[in-house]
């Protein structure tokens, strides 16, 4: 920014009438009465004390002066106008006398000091003073006196503004420029005076006015001023002054630029500091090692390790040996950017250059090791520096404890924690939180809880400590314990923050306890906390998951109403939520409006809509979104193709499913287990087990492991073909491969065994299922009742009904129909009609099949009641 120059008019008392310069020369004085000194000039020590400019100049005694003024040989007896004893001196007269002695600074100074004591003489910064300064600086031996006079005058106060004073000096020079050679020293001395007296605003005014008057400020004094401004945190003023100097083409050097670079670093503006360096380099300014070191420090703070290494190499090419601090900065930057190979190389170079590896470098390298998963080398380095005599500090211990916790080495983390305390280094809450997070990451609640209790007991637990536990408990669904930690936090006087509320709200949303979640949300504002976009996103997702889309959309509108801009995550949450509740068309309409307003959908956005249409059975709409996705430049993912393959399989269009898989392969995407599962299930439902087996084998060949869903499809397919030998072989393989058997697996196998009359084997499987804690559902019970009744085991089937009663499960109409038909076949009509009455008592409505059985005793009992739907 260009500094504005303020032009001040010259004070009226300086507008003095001046005679032509020749009238002031010594020719107007008779030669016989010329200026003759009968004493030595007053010495500099008498006139000034340059080491202490605040001391006044020792004046010539009044007695001495007055006793000699009437003597013909006195230097001030003669002038252009004789002065009587009671005459009031004017500025014009004093200036004339001073100018007559311009070649004799000592006499000029003596006269001025005498004149100052005369009645009515105007003291301070006046025209005569400015003339005196010009006379003094013209003599190399009197420049120190000029500086001292300036110091004394400005310290004395009652001086005009700096820009006005510069105008005075310029005015006096221009008035008598035929008598003087221009010398900018007086102006630069003035600038230096302002800087040394810490009058920085005046110094800035002085520089501005000097440049305006085409007087070049000396770069050394400019640098002094800029340095002083930076030290006083007047960085904006320093930046404005620098910009003005550069814009006016005033000479500056590498020190000037260096000062500005340090100013930028002080403000944390590292990119701007680097910019100053680049501009100076491009502008041809001769750079020094200090500037390179500062530039390296700047780029390391970005961090930009590559640029730092380039600058380091330039330094070495110029013959400069980088300092230990410079090496340290670059090594630290390399570690931050995961360039461990380069960091280790620089460490070796630093040592070979004569520098010892310091603690900062060692600590950075330890962090680099654990970040790349090589914790053991970090621990080895720790042991080595201790052996070499370096004493680890709090940062070193903290880095290694954090590294151990991140890598699950909790025993070592606790050892270091104890070692830290033994070294009289008080662990911080950061260390405590690291250990708690470490325990929680590996699922060791007991260790985390113990460390937490210790932190609470010693009153060092902060809100982040509590948040760690609350977050983990909420993710685990242990909401009672999470609420207990919350209560302890509040009772201890630790104020929950927005993250605390978000964690607990998320936990309640996962449990579908939306009322509790909303209560917490309502409690935030009275506590001085403002819900953020994360809070709203959690609640919106919670209501969608609970199947209450209207409440979710209300919250979305409320969020925008209070001025919170939804993030892409929020928008994707809304789109996904609408798709999950069967409102995929609404989601697509919303997406179109969002795109018009600048929203850029990602692959996940389109995947949600495609999957929604697939689940709703509208495969053509899913295909339309897929084409729209491709046209907008978004590349489909494996999930995209898997959803479409699943949709085609469910619509019994396996040819298109296979075509989609081939397109997927052509784009370099490999099918995942889910895609294979959809295809295998499609062929199994078509009873094309040969194709299903080919895909099953292919899945194994590409290195994928079939999951429970894949096995269930295969088992169901072979069961439908009554190939129980293949079913049992798959069952055995699942056990061998440790693939979990779920309820669908057991139900399908039991159904197939009962069809073949293998009741004992079916009973064993049922017992095995119960022993694993798998609870039968209505489909399982239906399979049992149907299978037992078909094999004449009506009484055993009746026991299944009782088991359902014990579990407070209401049997379906199909189960009652199966039992009633079974009793009819046995001729037990009384029990058959009793079951009919029981149905009515339970509030079940008999269907046509029920009355068909009761009237004609017929029931289509050979067909499985569940078929392929078991899986």
C-alpha positions in Angstrom: 0.0 0.0 0.0 1.4 3.4 -0.8 1.8 5.7 2.1 0.1 9.1 1.6 2.2 12.1 1.9 0.9 15.0 4.0 2.2 18.3 2.8 2.2 20.9 5.6 2.6 24.6 4.9 5.7 26.2 6.2 5.0 28.2 9.4 4.5 31.9 9.0 7.4 32.7 11.3 9.7 31.2 8.7 8.6 33.5 5.9 11.3 36.0 6.6 12.6 38.6 4.2 16.0 37.8 3.0 18.7 40.1 1.5 20.7 38.9 -1.5 23.4 36.6 -0.5 26.2 39.0 -1.5 25.1 41.5 1.2 25.9 38.9 3.8 29.4 38.3 2.7 32.5 39.7 4.6 33.2 42.2 1.8 30.7 44.6 3.5 32.9 44.7 6.5 36.1 46.8 6.5 39.2 44.6 6.0 40.9 46.1 9.0 38.0 45.2 11.1 37.6 41.6 9.9 36.8 38.6 12.0 39.9 37.8 14.1 39.7 35.0 16.8 41.8 35.7 19.8 40.8 32.4 21.5 40.6 28.7 20.4 37.2 27.5 19.2 35.0 25.8 21.7 35.8 22.1 21.7 33.2 19.4 20.8 33.2 18.1 24.3 32.1 21.5 25.5 29.3 21.7 22.9 27.8 18.2 23.0 27.8 14.9 24.6 27.1 12.5 21.7 27.0 9.5 24.0 24.2 11.1 25.9 22.3 13.4 23.6 19.9 14.3 26.3 22.6 16.5 28.1 22.4 20.1 27.0 25.3 21.9 25.3 27.4 23.8 27.8 26.9 27.4 26.9 29.5 30.2 26.8 29.1 32.1 30.1 27.0 35.3 29.9 29.8 37.2 31.7 32.4 36.3 29.2 30.1 37.1 26.3 28.9 40.4 27.6 32.4 41.6 28.6 33.7 41.1 25.1 30.8 42.3 22.8 32.0 45.9 22.9 35.6 45.0 22.1 36.5 45.6 18.5 38.2 42.3 18.2 35.1 40.3 19.3 33.8 38.1 16.5 30.2 39.3 16.9 30.9 42.9 17.2 30.5 43.4 13.5 27.6 42.3 11.4 25.7 43.6 8.5 23.6 45.6 11.0 25.3 46.6 14.3 23.4 45.4 17.3 23.0 47.5 20.4 22.8 46.0 23.9 19.1 46.4 24.2 18.3 45.4 20.5 15.9 42.4 20.1 17.5 39.8 17.8 15.5 38.8 14.8 15.7 35.4 13.0 16.8 37.3 9.9 19.7 39.0 11.6 20.8 35.8 13.4 20.7 33.8 10.1 22.8 36.6 8.4 25.4 36.4 11.0 25.5 32.6 11.0 25.8 32.6 7.2 28.7 35.0 7.4 30.5 32.3 9.4 29.5 29.3 7.4 33.1 28.4 6.9 33.8 28.6 10.6 31.3 26.3 12.4 32.7 26.9 15.8 32.1 30.6 15.6 28.7 30.1 14.2 27.8 27.8 17.0 29.2 30.2 19.6 27.2 33.0 18.2 24.0 30.9 18.1 24.4 29.9 21.7 24.9 33.5 22.6 21.9 34.6 20.6 19.7 32.0 22.3 20.1 33.9 25.6 19.1 37.2 24.3 15.7 38.7 25.1 12.9 38.0 22.6 15.0 35.5 20.6 12.8 32.7 19.3 14.2 29.4 20.6 13.6 25.9 19.3 13.2 24.8 15.7 13.4 28.1 13.8 15.1 29.3 10.7 18.4 30.1 12.4 18.5 26.6 13.9 18.0 25.0 10.5 20.8 27.2 9.0 23.1 26.2 11.9 22.5 22.5 11.2 23.3 23.0 7.5 26.6 24.7 8.5 27.5 22.0 11.1 26.9 19.0 8.8 29.0 20.6 6.1 32.0 20.1 8.4 33.1 16.5 9.0 34.3 17.4 12.5 31.0 18.9 13.5 28.4 16.3 12.4 28.3 14.7 15.8 27.5 18.1 17.2 24.6 18.5 14.7 23.2 15.1 15.8 23.4 16.1 19.5 21.7 19.3 18.8 18.9 17.5 17.1 18.5 15.0 19.9 18.4 17.8 22.5 15.9 19.9 20.5 13.5 17.0 19.9 13.8 15.8 23.5 12.9 19.3 24.6 9.5 19.1 23.0 7.5 22.0 21.4 8.8 21.1 18.0 6.7 21.0 14.8 5.6 17.8 13.2 8.3 15.8 11.5 7.1 16.6 8.0 7.0 20.3 8.8 10.5 20.2 10.2 11.8 18.6 7.0 10.1 21.4 5.1 11.9 23.9 7.3 15.3 22.3 6.5 14.5 22.2 2.8 13.3 25.8 2.9 16.5 27.1 4.5 18.7 25.1 2.1 16.9 26.4 -0.9 17.1 30.0 0.3 20.8 29.8 0.5 21.7 27.0 -1.8 24.3 29.2 -3.6 26.3 29.1 -0.3 25.9 25.4 0.5 26.5 22.1 -1.2 23.5 19.9 -0.7 24.1 17.2 2.0 21.3 14.8 3.0 23.0 14.1 6.3 21.0 16.6 8.2 17.7 15.0 7.1 19.0 11.4 7.8 20.3 12.6 11.2 16.8 13.8 11.9 15.3 10.5 10.8 17.8 8.7 13.0 17.0 10.9 15.9 13.3 10.0 15.7 14.1 6.3 15.5 16.5 6.4 18.5 14.0 8.3 20.6 11.3 5.8 19.7 9.2 8.4 17.9 8.2 6.0 15.2 5.2 7.9 13.8 7.4 11.0 13.4 10.1 8.8 11.8 7.5 7.6 9.2 6.4 11.1 8.5 10.0 12.2 8.2 10.7 9.5 5.6 7.6 10.3 3.7 8.4 14.0 3.5 12.0 13.3 2.6 11.0 11.1 -0.4 8.4 13.7 -1.4 11.2 16.3 -1.5 13.5 13.9 -3.5 15.8 13.4 -0.6 16.9 9.7 -0.3 16.7 8.2 3.1 19.8 6.1 4.0 19.0 2.4 3.9 20.7 1.8 7.2 18.3 4.2 9.0 15.3 2.8 7.0 16.3 -0.7 8.2 16.6 0.6 11.8 13.1 2.0 11.6 11.6 -1.1 10.0 13.3 -3.3 12.7 11.9 -1.1 15.5 8.4 -1.2 14.0 8.5 -5.0 13.8 9.7 -5.3 17.4 6.9 -3.0 18.6 4.4 -5.2 16.7 3.6 -2.2 14.3 3.8 -4.7 11.5 1.1 -3.1 9.3 3.0 0.2 9.5 6.2 -1.5 8.6 4.6 -3.2 5.6 3.0 0.1 4.4 6.4 1.8 4.7 8.2 -1.0 2.8 5.6 -0.9 0.0 6.0 2.8 -0.3 9.8 2.7 -0.4 9.7 0.0 -3.1 7.0 1.8 -5.1 9.1 5.0 -5.1 12.2 3.1 -6.3 14.2 3.9 -3.1 17.3 1.8 -2.7 16.9 -1.1 -0.2 19.0 -4.1 0.5 18.8 -7.7 1.8 18.5 -6.5 5.4 15.4 -4.5 4.5 13.8 -7.6 2.9 15.0 -9.8 5.8 13.3 -7.5 8.3 10.0 -7.9 6.4 10.4 -11.6 6.2 10.8 -11.8 9.9 7.7 -9.6 10.3 5.7 -12.0 8.2 6.9 -15.0 10.3 6.0 -13.1 13.4 2.4 -12.8 12.1 2.4 -16.4 10.9 2.2 -15.3 7.3 4.7 -17.8 6.0 3.7 -17.7 2.3 4.1 -13.9 2.4 7.6 -14.2 3.9 8.5 -16.6 1.1 7.1 -14.1 -1.4 9.4 -11.4 -0.1 12.4 -13.7 -0.6 11.3 -14.7 -4.2 10.8 -11.0 -5.1 14.1 -10.0 -3.8 15.8 -12.8 -5.6 14.1 -12.0 -8.9 14.9 -8.3 -8.4 18.6 -8.8 -8.2 19.1 -8.0 -4.6 22.3 -9.6 -3.2 21.1 -12.2 -0.7 23.0 -13.4 2.3 23.0 -16.6 4.4 20.6 -15.1 7.0 18.0 -14.4 4.3 18.3 -18.0 3.0 17.9 -19.4 6.5 14.8 -17.3 7.1 13.3 -18.3 3.8 14.0 -22.0 4.6 12.3 -21.4 8.0 9.3 -20.0 6.2 8.8 -22.8 3.7 9.3 -25.3 6.5 6.4 -23.9 8.3 4.1 -24.3 5.3 5.4 -27.1 5.3 7.0 -27.5 1.9 9.9 -29.8 2.3 10.8 -29.9 -1.4 11.3 -26.1 -1.6 13.2 -26.2 1.7 15.6 -28.7 0.3 16.1 -26.7 -2.9 17.0 -23.6 -0.9 19.3 -25.6 1.3 21.1 -26.8 -1.8 21.4 -23.3 -3.1 23.0 -22.2 0.2 25.6 -25.0 0.0 26.4 -24.1 -3.6 27.2 -20.6 -2.5 29.7 -21.9 0.0 27.6 -21.3 3.1 27.3 -24.0 5.8 23.7 -24.2 7.0 23.3 -23.7 10.7 22.1 -26.4 13.1 18.7 -24.5 13.3 18.4 -24.5 9.5 19.1 -28.3 9.3 16.6 -28.8 12.1 13.8 -26.9 10.4 14.2 -28.8 7.1 14.4 -32.2 8.8 11.3 -31.5 10.8 9.5 -30.4 7.6 10.5 -33.6 5.8 9.1 -35.7 8.7 5.8 -33.8 8.6 5.5 -34.6 4.9 6.4 -38.2 5.5 9.7 -37.9 3.6 11.6 -40.0 6.1 14.4 -41.1 3.6 15.3 -37.4 3.0 15.0 -36.6 6.7 17.5 -39.3 7.6 19.8 -38.2 4.8 19.8 -34.6 6.0 20.4 -35.8 9.6 23.6 -37.6 8.4 24.6 -34.5 6.4 24.0 -32.3 9.5 26.3 -34.5 11.6 29.0 -34.6 8.9 28.9 -30.8 8.7 30.0 -30.7 12.3 26.7 -30.3 14.1 25.5 -32.7 16.7 22.1 -34.3 16.4 20.0 -32.3 18.8 16.9 -33.3 20.7 14.4 -31.6 18.3 15.8 -33.6 15.3 15.8 -36.8 17.3 12.2 -36.3 18.5 11.0 -35.4 14.9 12.6 -38.6 13.6 11.0 -40.7 16.3 7.6 -39.3 15.2 8.4 -40.0 11.6 9.2 -43.6 12.4 6.0 -44.3 14.2 3.9 -42.5 11.6 5.3 -44.9 8.9 4.5 -47.8 11.2 8.1 -48.5 12.3 7.7 -47.8 16.1 10.6 -50.1 17.0 13.1 -47.9 15.2 11.7 -44.9 17.0 12.2 -46.6 20.3 15.7 -47.7 19.3 16.6 -44.1 18.5 15.2 -43.0 21.9 17.6 -45.5 23.7 20.5 -44.3 21.5 20.1 -40.6 22.3 19.9 -41.4 26.0 23.2 -43.4 25.7 24.7 -40.4 23.9 23.9 -38.1 26.7 20.8 -36.3 25.4 18.1 -35.8 28.1 14.6 -36.4 26.7 12.1 -33.7 27.5 8.3 -33.6 27.8 7.9 -33.4 24.0 10.1 -36.4 23.4 8.2 -38.5 25.9 4.8 -37.3 24.5 5.8 -38.2 20.9 6.7 -41.7 21.8 3.8 -42.3 24.1 1.4 -41.1 21.3 3.3 -43.4 18.9 2.9 -46.4 21.2 -0.8 -45.7 21.7 -1.4 -45.3 18.0 0.3 -48.6 17.3 -1.4 -50.5 20.1 1.7 -50.9 22.2 0.0 -50.0 25.4 2.4 -51.7 27.7 5.4 -49.7 26.3 3.3 -46.5 26.5 2.7 -47.1 30.2 6.4 -47.8 30.7 7.3 -44.5 29.1 4.6 -42.7 31.1 6.1 -44.1 34.3 9.6 -43.3 33.2 8.6 -39.7 32.4 7.3 -39.3 36.0 10.5 -40.8 37.4 12.5 -38.2 35.5 10.5 -35.5 37.4 8.7 -34.5 34.2 5.0 -33.9 35.0 2.8 -35.6 32.4 0.2 -33.3 30.9 -3.4 -34.0 30.2 -2.3 -34.6 26.6 -0.4 -37.6 27.7 -3.3 -38.9 29.7 -5.7 -38.5 26.8 -3.2 -40.3 24.5 -3.1 -43.3 26.8 -6.9 -43.3 27.3 -7.4 -43.2 23.5 -4.8 -46.0 23.0 -6.6 -48.3 25.4 -10.0 -47.6 23.8 -8.6 -48.2 20.3 -7.6 -51.7 21.2 -10.9 -52.2 23.2 -9.3 -52.3 26.6 -12.0 -50.5 28.5 -10.6 -51.5 32.0 -7.2 -49.8 31.3 -8.9 -46.7 29.9 -11.3 -46.5 32.8 -8.5 -46.8 35.3 -6.4 -44.0 33.6 -9.6 -41.9 33.4 -10.3 -42.3 37.2 -6.7 -41.3 38.0 -7.0 -38.2 35.9 -10.3 -37.2 37.5 -8.9 -37.9 41.0 -5.9 -35.6 40.3 -8.2 -32.9 38.7 -6.3 -32.9 35.4 -9.1 -34.4 33.2 -10.4 -31.9 30.7 -13.3 -31.9 28.4 -11.3 -33.9 25.8 -10.7 -36.6 28.4 -14.4 -37.0 29.0 -15.2 -36.8 25.3 -12.8 -39.7 24.6 -14.8 -42.0 26.9 -18.2 -40.7 25.9 -17.5 -41.1 22.2 -16.3 -44.7 22.6 -19.1 -45.8 24.9 -21.7 -44.3 22.5 -20.1 -46.1 19.5 -20.3 -49.3 21.6 -24.0 -48.7 22.4 -23.3 -48.5 26.1 -25.4 -45.4 26.6 -26.0 -45.8 30.4 -22.3 -45.7 31.0 -21.9 -42.8 28.6 -24.5 -40.8 30.4 -22.8 -41.6 33.7 -19.5 -40.2 32.4 -21.4 -37.1 31.2 -22.9 -36.6 34.7 -19.5 -36.9 36.3 -18.1 -34.3 33.9 -20.9 -31.8 34.7 -20.6 -32.5 38.5 -16.8 -31.9 38.3 -17.4 -28.4 36.8 -16.1 -29.4 33.4 -18.3 -27.7 30.8 -19.3 -29.9 27.9 -18.5 -28.5 24.4 -20.3 -29.0 21.1 -18.3 -32.2 20.5 -19.5 -33.6 23.8 -23.1 -33.0 22.8 -22.6 -34.4 19.3 -21.1 -37.6 20.7 -24.0 -38.2 23.1 -26.6 -37.2 20.5 -25.1 -39.7 18.1 -25.3 -42.4 20.6 -28.9 -41.8 21.3 -29.6 -41.6 17.5 -28.0 -45.0 17.0 -30.3 -46.4 19.6 -33.3 -44.7 17.9 -33.9 -42.7 21.1 -34.7 -39.5 19.2 -36.5 -37.9 22.1 -33.4 -38.1 24.3 -31.3 -36.8 21.4 -33.6 -33.9 20.8 -33.6 -33.0 24.5 -29.8 -32.7 24.4 -30.1 -30.6 21.3 -32.5 -28.3 23.0 -30.2 -28.1 26.1 -27.2 -26.7 24.0 -28.4 -23.1 23.5 -29.2 -22.4 27.2 -25.7 -23.5 28.0 -24.2 -21.0 25.6 -23.4 -23.5 22.9 -24.6 -23.3 19.3 -25.4 -26.5 17.4 -23.2 -26.8 14.3 -23.6 -28.6 11.0 -22.4 -31.9 12.5 -25.1 -31.7 15.2 -27.9 -31.2 12.6 -26.4 -33.8 10.3 -26.5 -36.4 13.1 -30.1 -35.7 14.1 -31.2 -35.6 10.4 -29.6 -39.0 9.9 -31.1 -40.3 13.1 -34.7 -39.4 12.1 -34.2 -41.0 8.6 -32.9 -44.2 10.2 -35.9 -44.2 12.5 -38.2 -43.9 9.4 -39.3 -40.3 10.2 -38.3 -38.4 7.1 -40.6 -35.5 7.7 -38.9 -34.7 11.0 -35.5 -35.1 9.3 -36.5 -32.6 6.6 -37.9 -30.2 9.2 -34.5 -30.1 10.9 -32.8 -29.6 7.6 -35.0 -26.5 6.9 -34.4 -25.3 10.5 -30.6 -25.6 10.0 -30.7 -23.4 6.9 -33.1 -21.0 8.7 -30.5 -20.3 11.4 -27.8 -19.6 8.9 -25.9 -22.9 9.0 -24.8 -23.9 5.6 -25.1 -27.7 5.0 -22.0 -29.4 4.0 -21.8 -32.0 1.2 -22.0 -34.7 4.0 -25.3 -33.2 5.2 -26.7 -33.1 1.6 -25.6 -36.6 0.9 -27.2 -37.7 4.3 -30.5 -36.2 3.2 -30.4 -37.8 -0.2 -29.4 -41.2 1.2 -32.1 -40.9 3.9 -34.8 -40.3 1.4 -33.7 -43.3 -0.6 -33.6 -45.5 2.4 -37.2 -44.7 3.3 -38.4 -45.4 -0.2 -38.6 -41.8 -1.5 -35.9 -42.2 -4.2 -37.9 -40.0 -6.6 -37.9 -37.2 -4.1 -34.2 -37.7 -3.6 -33.6 -37.4 -7.3 -35.7 -34.2 -7.6 -33.8 -32.7 -4.6 -30.5 -33.6 -6.3 -31.5 -31.7 -9.5 -32.3 -28.6 -7.5 -29.0 -28.8 -5.5 -27.0 -29.2 -8.7 -28.7 -26.0 -10.1 -27.5 -24.2 -6.9 -23.9 -25.3 -7.3 -23.8 -28.6 -5.5 -21.4 -31.1 -7.1 -22.5 -34.6 -6.6 -19.9 -37.3 -5.9 -20.1 -41.0 -6.8 -21.6 -41.8 -3.4 -24.5 -39.4 -4.1 -25.4 -41.2 -7.3 -24.9 -44.6 -5.7 -27.5 -43.8 -3.1 -30.1 -43.0 -5.7 -29.2 -46.0 -7.9 -29.4 -48.3 -5.0 -32.7 -46.8 -3.9 -34.3 -47.3 -7.3 -32.9 -50.9 -7.3 -34.5 -51.7 -4.0 -37.8 -50.2 -5.1 -37.7 -52.4 -8.2 -37.4 -49.6 -10.7 -34.3 -50.8 -12.5 -34.9 -48.5 -15.5 -34.8 -45.4 -13.3 -31.6 -46.7 -11.8 -30.1 -47.1 -15.3 -31.2 -43.5 -16.1 -29.3 -42.2 -13.1 -26.3 -44.3 -14.1 -26.3 -42.6 -17.5 -26.7 -39.2 -16.0 -23.8 -39.9 -13.6 -21.5 -40.9 -16.5 -22.5 -37.8 -18.6 -21.7 -35.5 -15.7 -18.2 -36.8 -15.6 -18.5 -38.9 -12.4 -16.8 -42.3 -12.7 -18.9 -45.2 -11.4 -17.4 -47.3 -8.7 -17.6 -50.9 -7.8 -20.6 -50.1 -5.6 -22.4 -48.5 -8.5 -22.0 -51.6 -10.7 -22.8 -53.9 -7.8 -26.1 -52.2 -7.2 -27.0 -52.4 -10.9 -26.0 -56.1 -11.1 -28.1 -56.8 -8.0 -31.0 -55.0 -9.6 -30.8 -57.0 -12.8 -30.5 -60.2 -10.9 -33.5 -59.4 -8.8 -35.5 -58.6 -11.9 -34.4 -62.0 -13.4 -32.4 -60.3 -16.1 -29.1 -62.1 -15.7 -27.9 -61.4 -19.2 -27.8 -57.6 -18.5 -26.2 -58.3 -15.1 -23.4 -60.2 -16.8 -23.1 -57.4 -19.4 -22.8 -54.9 -16.6 -20.1 -57.0 -15.0 -18.2 -57.1 -18.3 -18.4 -53.3 -18.6 -17.1 -53.0 -15.1 -14.1 -55.1 -16.0 -13.5 -53.1 -19.1 -13.1 -50.0 -17.0 -10.5 -51.7 -14.8 -12.8 -52.4 -11.8 -12.8 -55.8 -10.2 -16.0 -57.3 -8.8 -16.2 -57.5 -5.1 -17.8 -60.2 -3.0 -21.2 -58.3 -3.1 -21.2 -58.3 -6.9 -20.4 -62.0 -7.0 -23.0 -62.7 -4.3 -25.7 -61.0 -6.4 -24.9 -63.0 -9.5 -24.6 -66.3 -7.6 -27.9 -65.7 -5.9 -29.5 -64.8 -9.3 -28.4 -68.1 -10.8 -29.4 -70.1 -7.7 -32.9 -68.7 -7.9 -33.0 -69.8 -11.5 -31.8 -73.2 -10.3 -28.8 -72.9 -12.6 -26.4 -74.3 -10.1 -23.8 -75.0 -12.8 -23.4 -71.3 -13.5 -23.6 -70.5 -9.8 -20.7 -73.0 -9.1 -18.6 -71.5 -11.9 -19.0 -68.0 -10.3 -18.3 -69.5 -6.9 -15.0 -71.0 -8.1 -14.1 -67.8 -10.0 -14.6 -65.9 -6.7 -12.1 -68.1 -5.0 -9.6 -67.9 -7.9 -9.5 -64.1 -7.8 -8.6 -64.3 -4.1 -11.9 -63.3 -2.6 -13.4 -65.2 0.4 -17.1 -66.1 0.1 -19.1 -64.8 3.0 -22.2 -66.1 4.7 -24.6 -64.5 2.2 -22.8 -66.3 -0.7 -22.9 -69.7 1.1 -26.6 -69.2 2.0 -27.4 -68.6 -1.7 -25.6 -71.8 -2.7 -27.2 -73.8 0.1 -30.7 -72.5 -0.8 -30.0 -73.3 -4.5 -29.0 -76.9 -3.8 -31.8 -77.3 -1.3 -34.3 -76.3 -4.0 -32.9 -79.1 -6.1 -33.2 -81.5 -3.2 -29.4 -82.0 -3.3 -28.8 -82.2 0.4 -25.5 -83.9 -0.1 -24.1 -80.7 -1.6 -25.9 -78.7 1.1 -24.2 -80.6 3.9 -20.8 -80.4 2.1 -21.2 -76.6 2.0 -22.2 -76.6 5.7 -19.0 -78.5 6.6 -16.9 -76.1 4.5 -18.4 -73.1 6.3 -17.3 -74.6 9.6 -13.8 -75.4 8.3 -13.4 -72.0 6.8 -14.9 -70.4 10.0 -17.6 -68.7 8.1 -20.4 -67.7 10.5 -23.6 -69.7 10.2 -26.6 -67.4 10.7 -30.3 -68.1 11.2 -31.0 -68.2 7.4 -28.3 -70.9 7.0 -29.7 -73.1 9.7 -33.3 -72.6 8.7 -32.6 -73.5 5.0 -30.6 -76.7 6.0 -33.2 -77.8 8.5 -35.9 -77.3 5.9 -34.1 -79.5 3.4 -33.4 -82.2 6.0 -37.0 -82.3 7.2 -38.2 -82.6 3.6 -36.0 -85.7 3.2 -37.3 -87.0 6.6 -33.9 -86.7 8.3 -35.6 -85.6 11.5 -32.8 -86.5 13.9 -30.1 -84.6 11.9 -32.5 -81.7 11.6 -33.0 -81.8 15.4 -29.2 -81.9 16.0 -28.8 -78.8 13.8 -31.6 -77.0 15.6 -29.9 -77.8 18.9 -26.5 -76.6 17.5 -28.2 -73.4 16.4 -29.7 -72.7 19.9 -26.3 -73.4 21.5 -24.8 -70.6 19.5 -27.3 -68.2 20.8 -29.1 -67.9 17.5 -32.8 -67.2 18.3 -35.4 -68.8 15.9 -37.8 -66.5 14.2 -41.3 -67.1 12.7 -39.8 -68.5 9.5 -37.7 -71.1 11.4 -40.7 -72.2 13.5 -42.9 -72.4 10.3 -40.2 -74.7 8.7 -40.1 -76.9 11.8 -43.9 -77.2 12.1 -44.3 -77.8 8.4 -41.5 -80.4 8.2 -42.6 -82.3 11.3 -46.3 -82.4 10.3 -45.4 -83.6 6.8 -43.5 -86.5 8.3 -46.3 -87.4 10.7 -44.6 -85.8 13.8 -47.7 -83.7 14.7 -47.1 -83.9 18.4 -43.5 -82.8 18.1 -44.8 -80.0 15.9 -47.3 -79.1 18.7 -44.3 -78.7 21.0 -42.9 -76.1 18.7 -46.1 -74.2 19.1 -45.7 -74.3 22.8 -42.1 -73.2 22.5 -43.3 -70.2 20.6 -45.8 -69.4 23.3 -43.0 -69.5 25.9 -41.2 -66.9 23.9 -44.3 -64.7 23.6 -44.3 -65.2 19.8 -47.7 -65.3 18.1 -47.8 -68.2 15.6 -48.8 -67.3 12.1 -52.0 -68.5 10.3 -49.8 -70.7 8.2 -48.5 -72.6 11.3 -52.0 -73.1 12.6 -53.2 -74.3 9.1 -50.3 -76.8 9.0 -51.1 -78.2 12.5 -54.8 -78.3 11.8 -54.2 -80.2 8.6 -51.9 -82.6 10.5 -54.5 -83.4 13.1 -57.1 -83.9 10.3 -54.8 -86.4 8.6 -54.5 -88.3 12.0 -58.3 -88.1 12.4 -58.0 -86.0 15.5 -60.8 -83.6 14.5 -61.4 -82.4 18.1 -57.8 -81.0 18.4 -58.1 -79.6 14.9 -61.2 -77.6 15.8 -59.7 -76.6 19.2 -56.7 -75.1 17.3 -59.2 -73.2 15.1 -60.8 -71.7 18.2 -57.4 -70.8 19.7 -56.6 -69.0 16.5 -59.7 -66.9 16.9 -58.9 -66.2 20.6 -55.5 -64.9 19.6 -57.1 -62.5 17.2 -55.9 -64.3 14.1 -58.2 -64.2 11.1 -58.5 -67.7 9.4 -58.0 -67.6 5.6 -59.5 -69.6 2.8 -57.0 -72.4 3.4 -58.2 -72.7 7.0 -61.8 -73.2 6.0 -60.8 -75.5 3.1 -59.1 -77.8 5.6 -62.0 -77.7 8.1 -64.6 -78.4 5.4 -62.8 -80.9 3.2 -59.8 -81.9 5.2 -57.5 -81.0 2.3 -54.2 -79.1 2.6 -51.4 -78.7 0.1 -48.8 -79.9 2.7 -46.1 -81.2 0.4 -44.9 -77.8 -0.7 -42.4 -75.9 1.5 -44.1 -72.9 3.2 -41.1 -70.8 2.8 -39.1 -72.0 -0.2 -36.3 -69.8 -1.3 -37.5 -67.0 1.0 -35.8 -68.7 3.9 -32.6 -66.9 2.8 
